[in-house]
């Protein structure tokens, strides 16, 4: 492990005000600056409204030792937030009428015919009753999602649908269904379908080991950092990083994530009918979280692991996108979401 210094640096590329009061933006900015000042945050924050970026600020370094500045084009590990790629893919398949959420999962994955009551809808809303399992090998050693289905079937007992409980097993099976329909590996399908439509130059499925082999000092990748018990900040090495999907994780930039959000909520590719199916059902939206505040509702996700943490949310009523990507600190980012929304007067 390499010891690094946590140096105070704030790089602002844009700081303007939008439909909120100047005081709310100031409070949000002060919150991030103070988190950075006390050594609890290194990352970027983006806010856009109606497709226009209104707040774009970077705090710290993509690579601490060489002092590579973070930017809104720097790629971060989205962790479980990698499922945004699955949501975009499902949205497109729904639009093309190639998938029916009310169909049995076994229609797409015959290995799971032992669960006749299991619907695609249950996987998309994490109400399947399936739990995480221990695979025989590291998940990144499997060639694709389909190659994991047999083990899931063998190691999963009878399940009862209905209760919301996040499980990587659900996400793996969603990936396998996409592969079954498209007859392609999931990353290939995503690149060819969604990626070609909206151009995502700073998004890729990879692992930390490959990122650390990249030797250009251009801030392309955000390295991950953690604090030891002795209060030293060190770089997270590949053997300490874990993955839940065959392709590793989706590493993406703030600017690319804005394009993904626009694809879902404000593009020619997703019709109103598909949007309603994705987000306006009676229970829970497909894949995304739903946060209901006092005055507004937003959709999105939080991803967290050692070294990387993220918040990505969209508020339909005001057409505001909020993105915070971290490569150090904000370990309590999930619990901080209400505070952040309050600072922006969005709750």
C-alpha positions in Angstrom: 0.0 0.0 0.0 1.2 3.5 -0.9 0.9 6.2 1.7 -0.4 9.5 0.3 -1.0 13.0 1.5 -4.5 14.4 1.6 -3.9 17.9 0.3 -6.5 20.6 0.3 -7.5 21.5 -3.2 -10.7 22.6 -4.7 -11.0 22.9 -8.5 -14.2 24.7 -9.6 -15.0 24.7 -13.3 -18.6 26.1 -13.1 -20.6 27.5 -10.2 -23.8 29.1 -11.2 -27.3 29.2 -9.8 -30.5 27.7 -11.0 -34.1 27.5 -10.0 -33.2 27.3 -6.3 -32.3 30.2 -4.1 -28.7 31.4 -4.0 -28.6 30.6 -0.3 -29.5 26.9 -0.9 -26.7 26.5 -3.5 -24.3 28.3 -1.1 -25.3 25.9 1.7 -24.8 22.9 -0.6 -21.4 24.2 -1.7 -20.4 25.0 1.9 -21.4 21.5 2.9 -19.1 19.9 0.3 -16.2 22.3 1.0 -16.4 21.6 4.8 -16.5 17.9 4.1 -13.4 18.2 2.0 -11.7 20.5 4.5 -12.0 18.1 7.3 -10.7 15.3 5.1 -14.0 13.4 4.6 -14.5 13.9 0.9 -12.6 13.8 -2.4 -14.8 13.8 -5.5 -17.0 15.8 -7.9 -20.5 17.2 -7.7 -22.8 18.1 -10.7 -26.2 19.6 -10.8 -28.2 20.1 -14.0 -31.6 21.4 -14.7 -33.5 20.7 -18.0 -30.4 19.4 -19.6 -28.1 22.3 -18.7 -25.3 22.0 -16.2 -25.7 24.6 -13.4 -23.2 23.4 -10.8 -19.9 21.6 -11.7 -17.2 21.4 -9.0 -14.3 19.1 -8.3 -12.7 18.6 -4.9 -9.3 17.0 -4.8 -7.3 14.5 -6.9 -8.0 11.6 -9.1 -4.5 10.3 -8.1 -3.2 11.7 -4.9 0.5 11.0 -5.2 0.9 12.6 -8.6 -1.7 15.3 -7.9 -3.9 14.6 -10.9 -6.9 16.9 -10.6 -10.4 15.4 -10.6 -12.8 16.7 -13.3 -16.4 15.9 -14.3 -14.9 13.7 -17.0 -13.0 11.5 -14.5 -14.4 7.9 -14.2 -15.4 6.6 -10.8 -16.5 3.1 -9.8 -20.3 3.2 -9.4 -20.4 0.0 -7.3 -24.0 -1.2 -7.1 -24.9 1.9 -9.1 -23.5 0.0 -12.1 -27.1 -1.2 -12.3 -27.9 2.0 -14.1 -26.6 0.3 -17.2 -29.0 -2.5 -16.7 -31.9 -0.1 -16.2 -31.1 1.8 -19.5 -30.9 -1.6 -21.3 -34.2 -2.8 -19.8 -35.8 0.6 -20.7 -34.7 0.1 -24.4 -35.9 -3.5 -24.5 -39.3 -2.4 -23.0 -39.5 0.3 -25.7 -38.8 -2.3 -28.4 -41.3 -4.7 -26.8 -38.7 -7.4 -26.4 -39.3 -8.0 -22.7 -42.4 -8.2 -20.6 -41.9 -7.6 -16.8 -45.0 -9.7 -16.1 -43.5 -12.8 -17.8 -42.0 -15.6 -15.8 -38.3 -15.4 -15.4 -38.2 -19.0 -16.6 -39.4 -17.9 -20.0 -36.0 -16.2 -20.5 -33.9 -18.4 -18.2 -35.2 -22.0 -18.2 -32.8 -23.1 -15.5 -35.1 -21.2 -13.1 -38.3 -23.2 -13.9 -38.3 -24.4 -10.3 -39.6 -20.9 -9.4 -42.9 -20.7 -11.5 -44.2 -17.7 -9.5 -41.0 -15.7 -10.1 -41.6 -12.8 -12.5 -39.2 -10.4 -14.2 -40.9 -7.7 -12.3 -39.8 -9.2 -9.0 -36.1 -9.0 -10.1 -36.4 -5.4 -11.3 -38.0 -4.3 -8.0 -35.9 -6.5 -5.7 -39.0 -8.3 -4.4 -38.0 -11.8 -5.6 -37.1 -13.2 -2.3 -33.8 -14.4 -3.7 -30.7 -13.8 -1.5 -27.1 -13.5 -2.4 -25.2 -16.8 -2.8 -21.5 -17.8 -2.6 -20.4 -18.8 -6.1 -17.9 -21.6 -6.6 -15.4 -19.1 -8.1 -14.8 -15.4 -8.0 -17.6 -13.9 -10.0 -15.2 -12.1 -12.4 -13.9 -15.5 -13.5 -17.3 -16.3 -15.2 -17.5 -15.5 -18.9 -21.0 -13.8 -18.6 -24.1 -13.6 -16.6 -25.7 -16.6 -18.2 -22.9 -18.8 -16.8 -24.0 -17.9 -13.3 -27.6 -18.9 -13.6 -27.2 -22.6 -13.1 -25.4 -22.1 -9.7 -28.1 -19.7 -8.6 -30.8 -22.2 -9.4 -28.9 -25.0 -7.6 -28.1 -22.9 -4.5 -31.5 -21.1 -4.1 -34.2 -22.6 -2.1 -37.9 -21.9 -2.3 -38.6 -18.2 -2.2 -41.6 -15.9 -1.4 -42.0 -12.8 -3.5 -43.2 -9.4 -2.2 -40.8 -8.0 0.3 -38.2 -5.5 -0.9 -34.7 -6.7 -0.2 -31.7 -5.7 -2.3 -29.8 -8.7 -3.7 -27.0 -8.9 -6.2 -28.7 -12.2 -7.3 -31.5 -10.1 -8.7 -29.1 -7.9 -10.7 -27.2 -10.9 -12.0 -30.4 -12.5 -13.3 -31.4 -9.2 -14.9 -28.1 -9.2 -16.7 -28.6 -12.8 -17.7 -32.1 -12.0 -19.1 -30.6 -9.2 -21.2 -28.0 -11.6 -22.5 -30.7 -14.2 -23.3 -32.8 -11.7 -25.3 -29.9 -10.0 -27.1 -27.7 -13.1 -27.6 -24.8 -10.9 -26.6 -22.7 -10.4 -23.4 -24.3 -7.7 -21.4 -21.5 -5.1 -21.7 -21.4 -5.6 -25.5 -25.2 -5.1 -25.7 -25.0 -2.0 -23.6 -22.2 -0.5 -25.7 -23.9 -1.3 -29.0 -27.4 -0.2 -28.1 -27.4 2.5 -25.4 -23.8 3.6 -25.8 -24.1 4.3 -29.6 -27.3 6.3 -29.1 -26.0 8.7 -26.5 -22.2 8.6 -26.8 -20.5 7.6 -23.5 -16.8 8.2 -24.0 -16.0 8.0 -20.3 -18.0 4.9 -19.3 -16.6 1.3 -19.3 -16.9 -2.0 -17.5 -13.6 -2.8 -15.9 -11.8 -3.6 -12.7 -9.4 -1.6 -10.5 -6.5 -3.8 -11.5 -6.8 -2.6 -15.1 -7.3 1.0 -14.1 -4.0 1.0 -12.1 -2.2 -0.2 -15.3 -3.2 3.1 -17.0 -0.1 5.3 -16.7 -1.2 8.5 -18.4 -1.5 11.5 -16.0 -4.7 12.8 -17.5 -7.2 12.2 -14.6 -9.1 9.7 -16.7 -9.7 7.4 -13.6 -10.3 8.2 -10.0 -8.1 5.9 -7.8 -9.7 4.8 -4.6 -8.5 5.9 -1.1 -9.3 4.7 2.4 -8.2 5.8 5.9 -6.4 3.3 8.2 -7.0 2.9 11.9 -3.9 5.0 12.3 -5.6 7.8 10.4 -3.3 7.4 7.4 -4.9 7.8 3.9 -3.7 5.0 1.6 -4.6 3.9 -1.9 -6.9 0.9 -2.2 -5.1 -1.9 -4.0 -6.8 -4.4 -6.4 -6.8 -7.3 -4.0 -8.9 -5.3 -1.5 -11.6 -4.5 -4.1 -14.5 -6.9 -4.5 -16.9 -7.2 -7.5 -20.4 -8.7 -7.8 -20.7 -9.0 -11.6 -18.7 -10.8 -14.3 -17.6 -7.6 -16.0 -16.4 -6.0 -12.8 -18.1 -2.7 -12.4 -19.2 0.3 -14.4 -16.7 3.1 -14.1 -18.3 6.3 -15.4 -17.9 10.1 -15.3 -20.3 12.7 -14.0 -20.9 14.0 -17.5 -21.7 10.6 -18.9 -24.1 9.9 -16.1 -25.9 13.1 -17.0 -26.4 11.6 -20.5 -27.7 8.4 -19.0 -30.3 10.3 -16.9 -31.4 12.3 -19.9 -31.7 9.1 -21.9 -34.2 7.7 -19.3 -36.2 10.8 -18.5 -35.9 13.3 -21.4 -35.0 11.6 -24.7 -36.7 10.6 -27.9 -35.7 7.0 -27.1 -38.0 6.4 -24.2 -41.7 7.0 -24.6 -44.1 8.2 -22.0 -45.6 4.7 -21.8 -42.2 3.1 -21.0 -41.4 5.8 -18.5 -44.7 5.1 -16.7 -43.8 1.4 -16.6 -40.4 2.1 -15.2 -41.2 4.6 -12.5 -44.9 5.1 -11.9 -46.0 1.7 -10.7 -47.8 1.2 -7.4 -44.9 -0.4 -5.5 -41.3 0.6 -6.4 -39.5 1.8 -9.5 -37.5 -0.6 -11.6 -33.9 -0.9 -10.2 -33.8 2.7 -9.1 -34.6 3.8 -5.5 -37.5 6.1 -4.9 -37.2 8.8 -2.3 -40.3 10.7 -1.2 -39.7 14.0 0.5 -42.1 16.5 2.0 -42.4 18.4 -1.3 -40.9 16.3 -4.0 -40.1 12.7 -5.2 -36.8 11.7 -6.7 -35.4 8.6 -8.4 -31.8 7.3 -8.4 -29.3 5.3 -6.4 -26.5 5.3 -3.9 -23.4 3.1 -4.5 -20.8 2.5 -1.8 -17.7 0.4 -1.1 -14.3 0.9 0.2 -12.8 3.9 -1.5 -15.8 4.7 -3.8 -19.2 6.3 -2.9 -21.8 7.8 -5.1 -25.2 9.5 -5.2 -27.1 9.9 -8.4 -30.7 11.3 -8.3 -33.2 12.8 -10.6 -36.2 15.0 -9.5 -38.8 14.9 -12.2 -40.9 17.8 -11.1 -38.1 20.3 -11.5 -36.1 18.3 -14.0 -33.0 18.5 -11.7 -30.2 15.9 -11.8 -27.9 15.6 -8.8 -24.6 13.7 -9.0 -21.9 13.2 -6.3 -19.1 10.8 -7.0 -16.3 10.2 -4.4 -13.0 8.4 -4.5 -12.4 9.0 -0.8 -14.7 9.6 2.2 -18.4 10.1 2.4 -18.8 6.6 3.8 -22.1 7.6 5.2 -23.3 9.0 1.9 -26.6 7.0 2.0 -27.7 8.5 5.3 -26.6 12.0 4.1 -29.0 12.1 1.2 -31.9 13.7 3.1 -29.5 16.4 4.4 -28.2 17.1 0.9 -31.8 17.4 -0.5 -32.7 19.7 2.3 -29.7 21.9 1.6 -30.9 22.3 -2.0 -34.4 22.8 -0.8 -35.5 19.7 -2.7 -37.1 17.9 0.2 
